[in-house]
Amino acid sequence: MTQNLPNLRPDLARARIEETIREGQPKIGMVSLGCPKALVDSERILTRLRAEGYGISANYSGADAVIVNTCGFLDSAKAESLDAIAEALRENGRVIVTGCLGAEPDYITGAHPRVLAVTGPHQYEQVLDAVHAAVPPAPDPFVDLLPSSGVSLTPRHYSYLKISEGCNHKCKFCIIPDMRGRLQSRPANAVLREAEKLVEAGVKELLVISQDTSAYGTDWASRDKKFPILPLARDLGQLGAWVRLHYVYPYPHVRELIPLMAEGLVLPYLDIPFQHAHRDTLQRMARPAASSETLDEIAAWRADCPEITLRSTFIVGYPGETEAEFQTLLNWLDEAQLDRVGCFTYENVAGARSNNLPDHVPQGVKDERFARFMEKAQSISEAKLAAKIGTRLEVIVDEVDDEGATCRTKSDAPEIDGNLYIDEGFHGLKAGDIVTVTVDEASEYDLWGKIA
């Protein structure tokens, strides 16, 4: 079987809509690039359009216009967004651009002057206005009904749940606060109501996302709890679905989430953006710089919940990073023994303060450090997965084909972590099933097993 199938990648999402388009119904296509937070924005836009009587087209040729939800976090992402806009213009011709890159309208129209409109991130009303102008609505109140669960761009058995927008941090390499603004947390009752509807509709896994999940609710002037993420996580954990926390900034109160994982209310999984380990590098990033204290926190989390999985991302080749600083990162990774690790080489982003830092690292050095980092991370992952051989794990089925079932353990988020494959006795399985397997094989990032 092919490992880590790419067909569910959120940054290549096309609308997964099974519906009959009535005669004369205006149709809109959607291309959603970037992170899961952008994917949620796309789902909300499509849900609103569906409620107004628009049909959702899964291809360019069947659409009266196409919305491209862009990413603008890195220069490479901007280039990919421009390519996607060009493809939509070529295949359809009527294109509305939104998303993070929409915060730079001149950049988009300079490359593609034919686009119909450009709007910024989470500007839902402006996107709808642009659609109305390009393709006037023609609703049939007896036919066009809003699905209770809204429109989803992910498989039916899991869904992203965005709990806040924006970020209050000022990391020098990041322009997200400039694009998406300061932290704005959704009301807890609105989040829970959405989660309840998703579970009622058959969602088995809720992927909680934001720019800064552990800061949820701290922007409220008056609040009952000092850290509202704690009661929200407990309430979500009582809905009967897997609850996975992403983008958890390592504040001290994160340790109070760990007992919820030990109780089984929240998956024992933390996605934490450490970014680096050397104090000087972190200070140049404008990030917390107490890496030794972070190791102590990791040890405490594992003591309270031994089965916890820790995933993180890192930047190598940040301006001013010396060989000694990079070696400190490798040594830290050896000690931290993180379960899931991602890495990217630093690149300038228009508007980021890090662009003006001295001593930028040559590209060849960045590439070499990336390779050494990933070699270290792979060896750690390989050893950790080999230790799972012979154990029994609960998995969720993502896809079943003629060759087998592609699944994920509680340690694996969709698209970014590994898979567990079942290649015997899988014919009765379907996407969304949760079953117990015995692990009998492991590779660097994936597992194989049999139904227990």
C-alpha positions as CSV (number, residue, x, y, z in Angstrom):
1,M,0.0,0.0,0.0
2,T,1.1,3.6,-0.6
3,Q,2.2,5.3,2.6
4,N,0.8,8.6,3.7
5,L,-1.7,9.0,1.0
6,P,-2.0,12.6,-0.1
7,N,-5.6,12.6,-1.4
8,L,-7.0,14.2,1.9
9,R,-4.5,17.0,2.1
10,P,-6.3,20.1,3.4
11,D,-4.1,22.4,1.3
12,L,-5.4,20.7,-1.9
13,A,-9.0,20.5,-0.8
14,R,-11.8,20.4,-3.4
15,A,-15.4,20.5,-2.2
16,R,-16.6,17.0,-1.1
17,I,-20.2,17.5,-1.8
18,E,-22.7,14.8,-2.8
19,E,-25.7,16.7,-4.1
20,T,-27.8,17.0,-7.2
21,I,-27.6,20.3,-8.9
22,R,-31.1,21.5,-10.0
23,E,-31.7,23.1,-13.3
24,G,-30.7,26.8,-13.3
25,Q,-28.9,26.6,-10.0
26,P,-25.8,28.9,-9.8
27,K,-22.7,26.9,-9.0
28,I,-19.5,27.9,-7.2
29,G,-16.2,26.0,-7.0
30,M,-13.6,26.2,-4.2
31,V,-9.9,25.7,-4.0
32,S,-8.6,25.8,-0.4
33,L,-4.9,26.2,0.2
34,G,-2.8,26.4,3.3
35,C,-3.5,25.3,6.9
36,P,-6.6,23.7,8.5
37,K,-7.6,27.1,9.8
38,A,-8.0,28.3,6.2
39,L,-9.9,25.1,5.5
40,V,-12.5,26.0,8.2
41,D,-12.9,29.4,6.6
42,S,-13.6,27.7,3.2
43,E,-16.2,25.4,4.9
44,R,-18.0,28.4,6.4
45,I,-18.0,30.3,3.1
46,L,-19.4,27.2,1.3
47,T,-22.0,26.7,4.0
48,R,-23.3,30.2,3.7
49,L,-23.4,29.9,-0.1
50,R,-25.2,26.6,0.0
51,A,-27.8,28.2,2.3
52,E,-28.3,31.0,-0.2
53,G,-29.2,28.5,-2.9
54,Y,-25.8,28.0,-4.7
55,G,-24.7,24.6,-5.8
56,I,-21.1,23.5,-5.0
57,S,-19.1,22.3,-7.9
58,A,-16.3,19.8,-7.4
59,N,-14.6,20.8,-10.7
60,Y,-13.7,24.0,-12.6
61,S,-15.8,23.2,-15.7
62,G,-19.1,22.9,-13.7
63,A,-18.7,26.1,-11.8
64,D,-20.0,29.6,-12.7
65,A,-17.1,31.1,-10.7
66,V,-14.3,29.7,-8.5
67,I,-13.1,30.9,-5.1
68,V,-9.4,30.5,-4.3
69,N,-8.7,30.6,-0.6
70,T,-5.0,31.5,-0.5
71,C,-2.1,31.1,1.9
72,G,0.5,33.8,2.4
73,F,2.6,32.6,5.3
74,L,5.8,32.0,3.3
75,D,7.1,33.2,-0.1
76,S,6.8,29.6,-1.4
77,A,3.2,29.5,-0.2
78,K,2.5,32.8,-2.0
79,A,3.9,31.4,-5.2
80,E,1.7,28.3,-4.8
81,S,-1.3,30.5,-4.3
82,L,-0.5,32.5,-7.5
83,D,-0.2,29.2,-9.4
84,A,-3.6,28.1,-8.1
85,I,-5.2,31.4,-9.1
86,A,-3.6,31.0,-12.6
87,E,-4.9,27.5,-12.9
88,A,-8.4,28.6,-11.9
89,L,-8.3,31.5,-14.4
90,R,-7.1,29.2,-17.1
91,E,-9.7,26.4,-16.4
92,N,-12.7,28.6,-15.5
93,G,-11.9,32.3,-16.0
94,R,-14.1,33.8,-13.3
95,V,-12.1,33.8,-10.0
96,I,-12.6,35.4,-6.6
97,V,-9.6,35.4,-4.3
98,T,-9.7,35.4,-0.5
99,G,-7.6,34.2,2.4
100,C,-4.3,35.3,3.9
101,L,-2.7,36.4,0.6
102,G,-5.7,38.6,0.1
103,A,-4.3,40.9,2.7
104,E,-2.0,42.0,-0.2
105,P,-4.5,42.7,-3.0
106,D,-1.9,44.7,-5.1
107,Y,0.4,41.6,-5.1
108,I,-2.4,39.4,-6.5
109,T,-3.8,41.8,-9.0
110,G,-0.3,42.7,-10.2
111,A,0.2,39.1,-11.2
112,H,-3.4,38.3,-12.1
113,P,-5.3,41.5,-13.1
114,R,-8.3,39.4,-14.4
115,V,-9.5,38.2,-11.0
116,L,-13.0,39.4,-10.2
117,A,-12.3,40.4,-6.5
118,V,-9.8,40.1,-3.7
119,T,-10.7,39.8,0.0
120,G,-8.6,39.2,3.1
121,P,-8.7,36.3,5.6
122,H,-12.0,35.5,7.3
123,Q,-13.8,38.3,5.5
124,Y,-16.9,36.1,4.9
125,E,-19.3,38.9,4.1
126,Q,-17.0,40.5,1.5
127,V,-16.5,37.1,-0.2
128,L,-20.3,36.6,-0.3
129,D,-20.7,40.1,-1.8
130,A,-18.2,39.3,-4.5
131,V,-20.0,36.0,-5.3
132,H,-23.3,37.8,-5.5
133,A,-21.9,40.4,-7.9
134,A,-20.3,37.7,-10.1
135,V,-23.0,35.1,-10.0
136,P,-26.3,36.4,-8.6
137,P,-28.1,34.0,-6.3
138,A,-31.3,32.2,-7.5
139,P,-32.6,30.3,-4.5
140,D,-35.5,28.0,-4.4
141,P,-36.9,28.0,-0.9
142,F,-38.6,24.7,-1.4
143,V,-35.4,22.9,-2.4
144,D,-32.3,24.7,-1.0
145,L,-31.9,23.7,2.6
146,L,-29.0,24.3,4.8
147,P,-27.5,21.0,6.1
148,S,-27.4,21.0,9.9
149,S,-23.7,20.1,9.8
150,G,-22.8,22.6,7.1
151,V,-20.5,22.0,4.2
152,S,-17.4,20.0,4.9
153,L,-14.1,19.7,2.9
154,T,-12.8,16.9,5.1
155,P,-14.0,13.3,5.3
156,R,-17.3,12.8,7.2
157,H,-15.7,11.2,10.2
158,Y,-13.4,14.0,11.3
159,S,-13.7,17.8,11.3
160,Y,-11.6,20.8,12.2
161,L,-13.1,23.0,15.0
162,K,-11.7,26.5,15.0
163,I,-12.1,28.1,18.4
164,S,-10.4,31.5,17.9
165,E,-8.8,33.7,15.3
166,G,-5.7,35.8,15.4
167,C,-2.7,35.8,17.7
168,N,-1.1,38.2,20.3
169,H,2.4,36.9,19.9
170,K,5.1,38.9,18.0
171,C,7.4,36.2,16.7
172,K,9.8,38.0,14.3
173,F,9.5,35.3,11.5
174,C,5.7,35.4,11.5
175,I,3.2,37.8,9.8
176,I,0.0,36.0,10.9
177,P,-1.0,38.7,13.4
178,D,-0.6,41.3,10.6
179,M,-2.9,39.2,8.3
180,R,-5.4,37.8,10.8
181,G,-5.2,40.3,13.6
182,R,-5.1,39.9,17.4
183,L,-6.6,37.1,19.3
184,Q,-10.4,36.8,19.1
185,S,-11.9,33.8,20.8
186,R,-15.3,32.4,19.9
187,P,-17.9,32.2,22.7
188,A,-17.7,28.8,24.4
189,N,-21.4,28.1,23.9
190,A,-21.0,28.7,20.1
191,V,-18.0,26.3,19.9
192,L,-19.8,23.6,21.9
193,R,-23.0,24.0,19.8
194,E,-20.9,23.5,16.6
195,A,-19.1,20.5,18.1
196,E,-22.4,18.9,19.2
197,K,-23.8,19.3,15.7
198,L,-20.7,17.8,14.2
199,V,-20.9,14.8,16.5
200,E,-24.6,14.4,15.8
201,A,-23.8,14.3,12.1
202,G,-21.4,11.4,12.6
203,V,-18.0,13.1,13.2
204,K,-15.8,10.8,15.3
205,E,-12.8,13.1,15.7
206,L,-12.7,16.8,16.5
207,L,-9.5,18.6,15.6
208,V,-9.3,21.7,17.7
209,I,-7.4,24.5,15.9
210,S,-6.5,28.2,16.2
211,Q,-3.4,30.3,16.0
212,D,-2.9,29.9,19.8
213,T,-5.2,27.2,21.3
214,S,-4.0,27.4,24.8
215,A,-4.6,31.2,24.9
216,Y,-8.3,30.6,24.1
217,G,-10.5,33.0,26.0
218,T,-7.7,35.1,27.6
219,D,-8.8,38.0,25.4
220,W,-12.2,38.2,27.2
221,A,-12.2,41.2,29.6
222,S,-14.5,39.4,32.1
223,R,-14.3,35.6,32.3
224,D,-15.3,33.1,34.9
225,K,-12.1,31.0,34.5
226,K,-8.6,32.3,34.2
227,F,-7.8,29.9,31.4
228,P,-11.0,29.1,29.5
229,I,-9.3,26.4,27.4
230,L,-9.5,24.1,30.4
231,P,-13.3,23.9,30.9
232,L,-13.8,24.0,27.1
233,A,-11.5,21.0,26.6
234,R,-13.4,19.1,29.4
235,D,-16.8,19.9,27.9
236,L,-15.6,18.8,24.4
237,G,-14.3,15.6,25.9
238,Q,-17.8,14.7,27.1
239,L,-19.3,14.6,23.6
240,G,-18.2,11.1,22.8
241,A,-15.7,11.9,20.0
242,W,-11.9,11.9,19.9
243,V,-10.7,15.5,20.7
244,R,-7.3,16.4,19.4
245,L,-5.6,19.7,20.4
246,H,-3.4,21.5,17.8
247,Y,-1.2,24.6,18.1
248,V,-0.9,24.6,21.9
249,Y,1.6,27.3,22.9
250,P,3.5,25.9,26.0
251,Y,2.2,28.2,28.7
252,P,2.5,26.8,32.3
253,H,-1.3,26.2,32.5
254,V,-0.9,23.6,29.7
255,R,0.0,21.1,32.4
256,E,-3.6,21.3,33.6
257,L,-4.7,19.8,30.3
258,I,-2.7,16.6,31.0
259,P,-5.1,15.1,33.6
260,L,-7.9,15.4,31.0
261,M,-5.7,13.3,28.7
262,A,-5.0,10.8,31.5
263,E,-8.8,10.5,32.1
264,G,-9.4,9.8,28.5
265,L,-11.5,13.0,27.9
266,V,-9.0,14.4,25.4
267,L,-6.6,12.5,23.2
268,P,-3.1,12.2,24.8
269,Y,-1.6,14.3,22.1
270,L,-0.1,17.8,22.2
271,D,0.9,19.7,19.1
272,I,3.3,22.4,20.4
273,P,5.4,24.8,18.2
274,F,8.7,24.8,20.0
275,Q,10.6,26.2,16.9
276,H,14.1,25.9,18.4
277,A,16.0,25.0,21.5
278,H,19.0,27.4,21.8
279,R,18.3,30.4,24.0
280,D,19.9,33.0,21.7
281,T,18.1,31.7,18.6
282,L,14.8,31.8,20.5
283,Q,15.5,35.3,21.7
284,R,16.1,36.4,18.1
285,M,12.8,34.8,17.2
286,A,11.1,36.7,20.1
287,R,10.1,33.3,21.5
288,P,10.3,32.0,25.1
289,A,13.9,31.0,25.7
290,A,13.9,28.6,28.6
291,S,14.6,25.3,26.8
292,S,15.7,23.5,30.0
293,E,12.5,24.4,31.7
294,T,10.7,23.0,28.6
295,L,12.4,19.7,29.1
296,D,11.2,19.7,32.7
297,E,7.7,20.4,31.5
298,I,7.9,17.5,29.0
299,A,9.0,15.2,31.8
300,A,6.1,16.3,34.0
301,W,3.6,15.8,31.2
302,R,4.9,12.3,30.6
303,A,4.9,11.5,34.4
304,D,1.2,12.4,34.6
305,C,0.2,10.8,31.2
306,P,2.8,8.2,30.1
307,E,1.0,7.5,26.8
308,I,1.1,11.2,25.7
309,T,2.3,11.9,22.2
310,L,4.2,15.1,21.6
311,R,4.5,16.7,18.2
312,S,6.3,19.9,17.2
313,T,7.8,21.9,14.4
314,F,11.2,23.6,14.2
315,I,13.0,26.1,12.0
316,V,16.6,25.6,11.0
317,G,18.8,28.2,9.4
318,Y,17.2,31.1,11.2
319,P,19.2,34.3,10.8
320,G,22.3,34.2,13.0
321,E,22.0,30.5,13.8
322,T,25.5,29.2,14.3
323,E,26.7,25.6,14.1
324,A,26.9,25.5,17.9
325,E,23.3,26.7,18.2
326,F,22.1,24.1,15.7
327,Q,24.0,21.4,17.6
328,T,22.2,22.5,20.7
329,L,18.9,21.9,18.9
330,L,20.0,18.4,17.9
331,N,21.1,17.6,21.5
332,W,17.9,19.0,22.8
333,L,15.9,16.8,20.4
334,D,17.9,13.8,21.6
335,E,16.9,14.5,25.2
336,A,13.3,15.5,24.5
337,Q,12.6,12.4,22.4
338,L,9.6,14.0,20.7
339,D,7.3,11.5,19.0
340,R,6.3,13.5,15.9
341,V,8.6,16.2,14.5
342,G,8.3,18.5,11.5
343,C,10.9,21.0,10.2
344,F,11.4,23.7,7.6
345,T,14.2,25.8,6.6
346,Y,13.9,29.5,7.3
347,E,12.9,31.8,4.4
348,N,12.2,35.5,4.4
349,V,8.5,36.6,4.3
350,A,7.5,40.0,3.1
351,G,6.7,42.1,6.2
352,A,8.5,39.9,8.7
353,R,10.9,41.6,11.1
354,S,13.3,38.7,10.8
355,N,14.1,39.8,7.3
356,N,16.2,42.6,8.7
357,L,18.3,40.5,11.1
358,P,22.0,40.2,10.4
359,D,23.9,37.1,9.5
360,H,21.5,35.2,7.3
361,V,22.5,31.6,6.8
362,P,23.4,30.5,3.3
363,Q,20.9,28.2,1.6
364,G,23.3,25.4,1.3
365,V,24.0,25.4,5.0
366,K,20.2,25.6,5.7
367,D,19.6,22.5,3.5
368,E,22.4,20.6,5.1
369,R,21.1,21.3,8.6
370,F,17.6,20.4,7.5
371,A,18.9,17.0,6.4
372,R,20.8,16.4,9.6
373,F,17.8,17.4,11.7
374,M,15.4,15.1,9.8
375,E,17.9,12.2,10.1
376,K,17.9,12.7,13.9
377,A,14.1,13.0,14.0
378,Q,13.6,9.9,11.8
379,S,15.9,7.8,14.0
380,I,13.9,8.8,17.1
381,S,10.6,8.1,15.3
382,E,11.8,4.7,14.1
383,A,12.8,3.6,17.6
384,K,9.6,4.8,19.1
385,L,7.4,3.0,16.5
386,A,9.4,-0.2,16.8
387,A,8.6,-0.3,20.5
388,K,4.9,-0.4,19.6
389,I,5.3,-3.8,17.8
390,G,3.2,-6.3,19.7
391,T,1.0,-3.7,21.4
392,R,-2.7,-3.3,21.0
393,L,-3.9,0.2,19.8
394,E,-7.2,1.8,19.0
395,V,-7.3,3.3,15.5
396,I,-9.7,5.3,13.4
397,V,-10.2,4.2,9.8
398,D,-9.6,7.0,7.2
399,E,-9.9,5.1,3.9
400,V,-10.5,1.5,2.6
401,D,-9.5,0.4,-0.8
402,D,-8.7,-2.9,-2.5
403,E,-5.3,-3.2,-0.9
404,G,-6.2,-2.5,2.7
405,A,-7.4,0.1,5.3
406,T,-5.5,3.3,6.0
407,C,-5.9,4.2,9.7
408,R,-4.6,6.5,12.3
409,T,-3.8,5.8,16.0
410,K,-4.5,8.3,18.7
411,S,-0.9,9.5,18.2
412,D,-1.5,10.5,14.6
413,A,-3.3,13.6,13.3
414,P,-4.6,13.5,9.7
415,E,-2.1,14.6,7.0
416,I,0.7,15.6,9.3
417,D,1.6,12.4,11.1
418,G,1.9,8.7,10.2
419,N,-0.6,6.0,9.4
420,L,-1.4,2.5,10.5
421,Y,-2.2,0.1,7.7
422,I,-4.3,-3.0,7.9
423,D,-3.8,-5.3,4.9
424,E,-5.6,-8.5,6.1
425,G,-9.2,-8.9,7.3
426,F,-10.1,-5.3,6.4
427,H,-13.0,-5.9,4.0
428,G,-15.7,-5.2,6.5
429,L,-14.2,-1.9,7.6
430,K,-15.4,1.6,6.4
431,A,-14.1,5.1,7.0
432,G,-14.9,6.3,10.5
433,D,-14.8,2.9,12.2
434,I,-12.8,2.8,15.4
435,V,-11.2,-0.6,16.0
436,T,-8.5,-2.2,18.0
437,V,-5.4,-3.6,16.3
438,T,-2.3,-5.5,17.2
439,V,0.8,-3.9,15.7
440,D,3.0,-6.4,13.9
441,E,5.3,-4.1,11.8
442,A,6.8,-0.7,11.9
443,S,8.8,1.7,9.6
444,E,10.3,5.1,10.2
445,Y,6.9,6.8,10.4
446,D,4.1,4.2,9.9
447,L,2.8,1.1,11.4
448,W,1.1,-2.1,10.2
449,G,-1.3,-4.3,12.2
450,K,-4.1,-6.8,12.3
451,I,-7.5,-6.4,13.9
452,A,-7.3,-7.8,17.4
